[in-house]
Amino acid sequence: MIKDSGKKLFDMVIVWKLDRFARNRYDSARYKSSLKKNGVKVVSSTEVISEGAEGIILESVLEGYAEYYSADLSEKVIRGMTDNALKCKYNGGTLPTGYMIDEERRFQINPLTAPLILEAFKRHDEGATMTEIRDWLNEQGATNTRGEDMEYNSVEHLLKNRRYIGEFRYREVIKVDPFVKTKNQQSLSFII
């Protein structure tokens, strides 16, 4: 958009709110300056900002608040996810094959796919190559995290994933997950 503004194809950028244009004051000032040089004005469709001196201060306050809100939200999300990690609760993202999430957002063994993963680790321990393990998993109908056939990289990632030894990680938090249970409620790790 900044590049195209130099071609004089448009003279206005309309945003829902100024915080949709940029999340920090530095980027906002830099891009608005570039647009202004090219004769393009940034207009908020939901915020009434006058052309006079009071508009300058209002725009500054709105941009400052947007930057504050973004930073504050980031801190809260990290704090919540860290708290979840300390409790070994699922934080979202791609679920490793062989696991499912229960109603308390904890990892549990998926009885349908876990035996395939356990067998893959056993085969690897017995000297099978990743290509052999990949081919065997595909013969069994296993899929990667995208629901596609297993690839060499899928198997390599699977065999290096510390989640399978019961380790829970988020940022600097590393815990042994005591909550993963089998049907008879004994602690599980895929690798024995």
N, C-alpha and C positions, 0 to 999 in steps of 0.2 A: 504494500500500500504506500509506504513512504517513497519507494522507488517510482511507482506509478504516478505519484502526485507531481513529479517533475515533468510529466508528459502533458500536463494541463487537461487531463481527461475529466476531472471533477474539481469542484471548488469547496466541497464540504464533506466532512466525515461525521455521520450521526451515530452516536452510541446510546445505549439504553441509560447508562449512568456512567459517570467519569471513571468509576472503578473498573469498568469493562475495557477502558482504553489502556490503562496501565495500572500495575499493582504497587508501583513506588513512584515517588515524586521525581526522582532523577530521570527515569525512563519517560515519564509524562512530559517533563520540561524539554528533554532532548528531542523527542518525536514531534511535539507541538511546535518547537522552534523550526525543525526541518519542514514541517507542513506549512507553517506561516511563510517561510521564505519562498515556498512554491505557490503561495496564494490560496492555501486551503485552511479552512477553519474547522475546529472540532466543536460539535454541538451535542449537548446532552438532551435527550428527548423527554426525560422525566425530572430534570433539575433546572429550575429557572435561574439562570445566571446572567445578571445584567452586563451591559457593555462598559459601564463606568468603573470607577475606582473600587466600589464595594464588591463588584464582580470578581476582581482580582483576589481580594481577601477570601471571599466565599469559595472560590475555586481552590485556593490553597488549603483551606480548612477541609474541604471535601476530599482532596487528594491525600492530605495527611491522614485523615481518618481512614481512608481506604488502605493505606499502607499499614497503619496501626492494626486494623481489623485483620488483614492478611497475616501479619506477624503473630498476632495474638491467637488466631485460629490455628496456625501451625504449631505453636507451643502447646495448645490444648490437645490437639490431635496426637502429638508425640507423647504427651503425658498419659493420655488414655491408652494408647497402644503399648507404652512401656508398662503401665499397670496391668494390662491384659497379659503381656509377656511374663511378668513376674508371677502371674497366676496360671501360666501355661495355657492361655486361652487363644483360640484362633483369631488372627488379626486380619484375615482376608487374604486375597492373592490365590495363586495356583495351589490347589490341594494335591499333595503327593499321592500317586497311585498306591492303593492299598489302605488308604485312610478315608474316614468319613468324619463329619462333625456332628456332635450330639446337640441336644437342646440347650446345654449349658455352654456351648461354643468350645468344647474340648475335643481333641483328636481321639478317635476311637478306631479300632481295627475294622476294616471293611471285610466281612467274611467271604465275599465273592472274589475280591481281587488280591487280598493279602497273601493267599497261598502261592500265587504266581510270583509275587515279589520275593517271598521267602525262598522259593525254589531258584529264582534268579541269583540270589546271594549265595546259595549253596553251590550252584553250578560255577559261579565265579571263584568261590573258595576252592573248588576242586580243579581249577585250571582252565575252565572254558573261556574262550575269548569273548569279547563284547559282541562281535559279529555273530558268533554262535548263540549267545544269549538273546540277542535281538531277533534272530531267525526263530528261535524256540518260542519267545514271547509272542511273536506275530502268528505262529502256527496255533498258539493257544487262544488267539483272539484278543490279546492284550492291546491296549491303545496308549498312546502318550497323553500328556495332559491336555492336548488340543483335540483329543478324540480320533487321532490319526494313527496309522501304523507306526510301530516303534522304529526309530532310526538309531544309528550308531550313537549319535549325541544324546538321544533320550536315555539309552542304557548307561552311558558314561555318567550323565547327570544323576540318574537313579542310584548308581553304585557309590557315588560320592556324597549323596545327600545325607547329612548327619541326623536328619529327622528320623531316619530308619534305625538309629541306635538310641532313640529316645531323647535326643537333644533338641531343645526348643531355643531358637535364636530370634532376637529382634534388636537391631542396632548393637549396643554394647551388652545387652542382657543375654546370658547363656545359662540355661537351666536344664537339668535332667527332668523330663516330664514324668511326674509320678502318677498322672491321671490316665494314661493310655492303658486300657485293660482288655483282656480277652474275655470270652464268654464266662470263664470261671473266675473272673475278676483278679487274675494274677497280673503283675506288671509285665509289660511286653517290651521287648526290643526285637526288631527283625533279625538282627545278627546276634547269635548266641555265643 
